[in-house]
Amino acid sequence: MSDLLSVPENGEIVILEEGTEIQDTKAYGLGIDCHSKFIQVSVFVKKSLKFYEYRREFGTDWDSLVFAKKWVLAVISSCSDPVPDMSSSPLHYCIESTSTYHMPILLAWEGAPSVVNPTIAGASKRKTDVLDARLLALHDLTGVWPQSYVPSSDVKALRVMISERSRYVRESTAAGNRINNIIIRFGLTIGKDGSVVKNSNIRAIIENQISDSPSHMEGICPLSIPVDVRRILRDEYQKHDYAVSCAANLETQIRNKAFSMDWETASGTLPGTEMIRILTTAPQVGETTAITWLSHIITPRRFHNAKALAAYCGLDPSLKVSAKHVTSTVMRGGCKELHHALTSAADRMIRRHNEMFGRWGYLLYQQTGKWKKATNAVARKLAVALYYMMLTGQPFSYEKYNLVKNMSILNIPVSMLPKLNPDFKRYIRVLEEKGIMTTSDLATSYLSCELGSVKGLGKKFFITIKEFLSNQQKYRNLYNELTKGDIENASSCQN
């Protein structure tokens, strides 16, 4: 529908297209800029057609946070006109995710928070706590940011344990690296044959050399390690063993915690034992990866679709478009822990390339020559698969998986392509030798990444075929004009 607007000066009628509703302003806006010792609160309230701001600074002890909420509710209820109904919906507010300083506020205020990364909340030339809180209040008023999902205490405890286990694993690795670094300085190069902490034979030799009475061993540097350094090395071994022990204990606690919790699907919940069993049916996904996934995803209901989840995992590129052309792609950061877990699984799949995801990723790497691009692409497919597995509560299966996109391809013999685009001419012989006789075969081979290892098909070929697949309507028009001209020529010859 269109609205009609009559211009009184000349009687002309201007047709206005129907506008698209973007968003409605809320009854109030509430922004919080948080720090370790204080929070800056800004409240926007409506009075007739004007907005008024009330701001105040509060401490971060529990009583101050509780009082801050009471103050906010008092401002909204007493200074708004009309007064919003606070009983029908939870208190909404926009708050920066500053380290962990925002978490006590979420616990004290509850409600419907929008937790925003300060780097994307809004940059300005002037920056103060008051301006930050005011901008966040404006964002809350206009609904710029969606409501954030606040994890339960059990999920937060699981995340803390996973983080601690990762810290101990890093410390054990660092201790092993330090040991190898130190012994090399004194001619002990045995670390080249294996780990100085995990290989029992190598460790036994080093422990002999750093003992109070080291013995001479064949093939080992005869120079003794100084007594003071031996003490340091023994301390490093103790640090390593302690870190390994703590990591093992935490791994058991993490496993027990995740298995004892219930996890949501689209239609209900599943016990942890069943959910983890389902997730580990995906290729190269073990219990550790499955638990990491659950601790961050929590529930598939958080995400509108698989694309939103892929973005959360840092596996969905942001496109920069100018004049309707993609000028660049930037991979968003996303959740670092999930991104690392999924790309590590993808890396293993591509290296082995003994199943569909791995073969597809390996062929993509051969086609593009970019390992990181291939691992990100496979990781994205794995993330989408895990999303639907968690959503449906069903194990992984390749049965209905189609890696080739459903595209409406102009299906003609490849020998006709040079007539539509001369750039194809040099590749026709190579394609026909590989048994690719039609453009449908060509599209299938390209999308399944089977052309990467074919000799004679270089970078320019892949640019050309990508342009062909992206501009099907253009090629259909060229083909129609070509065939129409051939028919007219044939008719004129007959006449």
ChimeraX attribute file (.defattr): number of C-alpha atoms within 10 A of each C-alpha:
attribute: neighborCount
match mode: 1-to-1
recipient: residues
	/A:1	7
	/A:2	9
	/A:3	10
	/A:4	11
	/A:5	12
	/A:6	11
	/A:7	10
	/A:8	8
	/A:9	6
	/A:10	7
	/A:11	9
	/A:12	10
	/A:13	11
	/A:14	11
	/A:15	11
	/A:16	11
	/A:17	10
	/A:18	9
	/A:19	9
	/A:20	6
	/A:21	6
	/A:22	5
	/A:23	9
	/A:24	9
	/A:25	13
	/A:26	14
	/A:27	18
	/A:28	23
	/A:29	27
	/A:30	29
	/A:31	29
	/A:32	27
	/A:33	28
	/A:34	27
	/A:35	18
	/A:36	13
	/A:37	10
	/A:38	16
	/A:39	24
	/A:40	21
	/A:41	26
	/A:42	27
	/A:43	27
	/A:44	24
	/A:45	27
	/A:46	20
	/A:47	13
	/A:48	9
	/A:49	6
	/A:50	8
	/A:51	13
	/A:52	12
	/A:53	15
	/A:54	15
	/A:55	17
	/A:56	14
	/A:57	17
	/A:58	17
	/A:59	17
	/A:60	20
	/A:61	13
	/A:62	13
	/A:63	11
	/A:64	16
	/A:65	21
	/A:66	16
	/A:67	15
	/A:68	23
	/A:69	17
	/A:70	12
	/A:71	13
	/A:72	18
	/A:73	15
	/A:74	12
	/A:75	17
	/A:76	24
	/A:77	16
	/A:78	12
	/A:79	17
	/A:80	19
	/A:81	15
	/A:82	14
	/A:83	15
	/A:84	17
	/A:85	11
	/A:86	12
	/A:87	7
	/A:88	7
	/A:89	10
	/A:90	13
	/A:91	17
	/A:92	21
	/A:93	27
	/A:94	30
	/A:95	28
	/A:96	23
	/A:97	19
	/A:98	16
	/A:99	11
	/A:100	11
	/A:101	18
	/A:102	20
	/A:103	15
	/A:104	14
	/A:105	22
	/A:106	16
	/A:107	13
	/A:108	16
	/A:109	20
	/A:110	15
	/A:111	14
	/A:112	18
	/A:113	24
	/A:114	24
	/A:115	23
	/A:116	19
	/A:117	13
	/A:118	15
	/A:119	9
	/A:120	8
	/A:121	18
	/A:122	12
	/A:123	11
	/A:124	9
	/A:125	4
	/A:126	7
	/A:127	9
	/A:128	10
	/A:129	17
	/A:130	19
	/A:131	15
	/A:132	26
	/A:133	26
	/A:134	25
	/A:135	23
	/A:136	31
	/A:137	27
	/A:138	21
	/A:139	22
	/A:140	27
	/A:141	24
	/A:142	16
	/A:143	19
	/A:144	15
	/A:145	17
	/A:146	13
	/A:147	17
	/A:148	13
	/A:149	13
	/A:150	16
	/A:151	14
	/A:152	10
	/A:153	9
	/A:154	13
	/A:155	18
	/A:156	14
	/A:157	15
	/A:158	22
	/A:159	18
	/A:160	14
	/A:161	18
	/A:162	21
	/A:163	14
	/A:164	16
	/A:165	21
	/A:166	15
	/A:167	15
	/A:168	21
	/A:169	19
	/A:170	16
	/A:171	18
	/A:172	25
	/A:173	15
	/A:174	14
	/A:175	23
	/A:176	21
	/A:177	16
	/A:178	15
	/A:179	21
	/A:180	20
	/A:181	14
	/A:182	16
	/A:183	21
	/A:184	13
	/A:185	10
	/A:186	15
	/A:187	14
	/A:188	21
	/A:189	15
	/A:190	19
	/A:191	20
	/A:192	11
	/A:193	9
	/A:194	13
	/A:195	16
	/A:196	25
	/A:197	22
	/A:198	10
	/A:199	12
	/A:200	12
	/A:201	12
	/A:202	18
	/A:203	18
	/A:204	12
	/A:205	16
	/A:206	24
	/A:207	16
	/A:208	15
	/A:209	23
	/A:210	22
	/A:211	15
	/A:212	11
	/A:213	8
	/A:214	14
	/A:215	13
	/A:216	13
	/A:217	11
	/A:218	7
	/A:219	9
	/A:220	14
	/A:221	15
	/A:222	14
	/A:223	11
	/A:224	15
	/A:225	19
	/A:226	10
	/A:227	12
	/A:228	9
	/A:229	14
	/A:230	20
	/A:231	13
	/A:232	14
	/A:233	23
	/A:234	16
	/A:235	14
	/A:236	19
	/A:237	20
	/A:238	14
	/A:239	18
	/A:240	23
	/A:241	15
	/A:242	15
	/A:243	21
	/A:244	19
	/A:245	15
	/A:246	17
	/A:247	23
	/A:248	15
	/A:249	12
	/A:250	19
	/A:251	18
	/A:252	10
	/A:253	15
	/A:254	22
	/A:255	18
	/A:256	13
	/A:257	17
	/A:258	24
	/A:259	18
	/A:260	12
	/A:261	15
	/A:262	16
	/A:263	23
	/A:264	20
	/A:265	21
	/A:266	13
	/A:267	10
	/A:268	11
	/A:269	16
	/A:270	16
	/A:271	14
	/A:272	21
	/A:273	16
	/A:274	13
	/A:275	26
	/A:276	25
	/A:277	15
	/A:278	18
	/A:279	26
	/A:280	19
	/A:281	17
	/A:282	18
	/A:283	18
	/A:284	16
	/A:285	21
	/A:286	15
	/A:287	14
	/A:288	16
	/A:289	21
	/A:290	22
	/A:291	26
	/A:292	20
	/A:293	23
	/A:294	24
	/A:295	22
	/A:296	18
	/A:297	20
	/A:298	20
	/A:299	19
	/A:300	22
	/A:301	15
	/A:302	12
	/A:303	14
	/A:304	9
	/A:305	13
	/A:306	18
	/A:307	15
	/A:308	15
	/A:309	21
	/A:310	23
	/A:311	19
	/A:312	20
	/A:313	26
	/A:314	22
	/A:315	28
	/A:316	21
	/A:317	15
	/A:318	12
	/A:319	13
	/A:320	12
	/A:321	11
	/A:322	9
	/A:323	6
	/A:324	7
	/A:325	9
	/A:326	10
	/A:327	10
	/A:328	11
	/A:329	12
	/A:330	10
	/A:331	13
	/A:332	15
	/A:333	14
	/A:334	16
	/A:335	15
	/A:336	12
	/A:337	15
	/A:338	22
	/A:339	22
	/A:340	15
	/A:341	19
	/A:342	27
	/A:343	22
	/A:344	17
	/A:345	21
	/A:346	26
	/A:347	23
	/A:348	14
	/A:349	24
	/A:350	24
	/A:351	13
	/A:352	11
	/A:353	16
	/A:354	12
	/A:355	12
	/A:356	15
	/A:357	20
	/A:358	24
	/A:359	20
	/A:360	23
	/A:361	27
	/A:362	26
	/A:363	21
	/A:364	27
	/A:365	20
	/A:366	18
	/A:367	21
	/A:368	15
	/A:369	14
	/A:370	11
	/A:371	16
	/A:372	12
	/A:373	14
	/A:374	25
	/A:375	27
	/A:376	23
	/A:377	20
	/A:378	27
	/A:379	28
	/A:380	25
	/A:381	19
	/A:382	21
	/A:383	24
	/A:384	18
	/A:385	20
	/A:386	26
	/A:387	24
	/A:388	18
	/A:389	21
	/A:390	28
	/A:391	18
	/A:392	15
	/A:393	22
	/A:394	15
	/A:395	17
	/A:396	17
	/A:397	12
	/A:398	12
	/A:399	6
	/A:400	6
	/A:401	9
	/A:402	9
	/A:403	15
	/A:404	13
	/A:405	10
	/A:406	8
	/A:407	11
	/A:408	10
	/A:409	18
	/A:410	17
	/A:411	13
	/A:412	14
	/A:413	15
	/A:414	21
	/A:415	17
	/A:416	16
	/A:417	20
	/A:418	14
	/A:419	13
	/A:420	17
	/A:421	13
	/A:422	10
	/A:423	14
	/A:424	19
	/A:425	15
	/A:426	13
	/A:427	17
	/A:428	16
	/A:429	14
	/A:430	14
	/A:431	20
	/A:432	15
	/A:433	9
	/A:434	10
	/A:435	10
	/A:436	19
	/A:437	16
	/A:438	18
	/A:439	21
	/A:440	18
	/A:441	17
	/A:442	22
	/A:443	22
	/A:444	19
	/A:445	15
	/A:446	20
	/A:447	16
	/A:448	19
	/A:449	22
	/A:450	18
	/A:451	21
	/A:452	21
	/A:453	14
	/A:454	13
	/A:455	8
	/A:456	12
	/A:457	16
	/A:458	15
	/A:459	12
	/A:460	11
	/A:461	15
	/A:462	16
	/A:463	10
	/A:464	14
	/A:465	17
	/A:466	14
	/A:467	11
	/A:468	20
	/A:469	18
	/A:470	11
	/A:471	11
	/A:472	15
	/A:473	14
	/A:474	12
	/A:475	18
	/A:476	15
	/A:477	12
	/A:478	15
	/A:479	18
	/A:480	12
	/A:481	12
	/A:482	13
	/A:483	12
	/A:484	12
	/A:485	12
	/A:486	12
	/A:487	12
	/A:488	10
	/A:489	12
	/A:490	11
	/A:491	10
	/A:492	9
	/A:493	8
	/A:494	6
	/A:495	6
